[in-house]
Amino acid sequence: MPQITLASPQKNIRLCAPMGYPDGMKVLVKSIRTGLFLDGAGGWTAKSKDATEFATTGAAYDYCHQHRFCGTATIIRFHNPRHDIEFRHP
């Protein structure tokens, strides 16, 4: 199974990606309060397909930190939402 390393300030986390999903993964930022995703125009959207895609979880975390976003989470989105992973930002 492919291994994915997620960068975080505290430690690296290794996950096994579900079969058939590694190429379809997206790293997104979501507002915990509204459930909306960060879009490419500096606003928020309800549709994950219109959301800004980050190259890594570290890049998403850094973006939120640099822009002083509160109440957001990095989402690793798979084809099947049942496999999605959410990392809430402190």
HELIX and SHEET records of a PDB file:
HELIX    1   1 PRO A   22  GLY A   24  5                                   3    
HELIX    2   2 SER A   48  ASP A   50  5                                   3    
HELIX    3   3 THR A   57  GLN A   66  1                                  10    
HELIX    4   4 PRO A   81  HIS A   83  5                                   3    
SHEET    1   A 2 GLN A   3  LEU A   6  0                                        
SHEET    2   A 2 ILE A  13  CYS A  16 -1                                        
SHEET    1   B 3 LYS A  26  SER A  31  0                                        
SHEET    2   B 3 THR A  72  ARG A  77 -1                                        
SHEET    3   B 3 ILE A  85  ARG A  88 -1                                        
SHEET    1   C 2 PHE A  37  LEU A  38  0                                        
SHEET    2   C 2 TRP A  44  THR A  45 -1                                        
END                                                                             
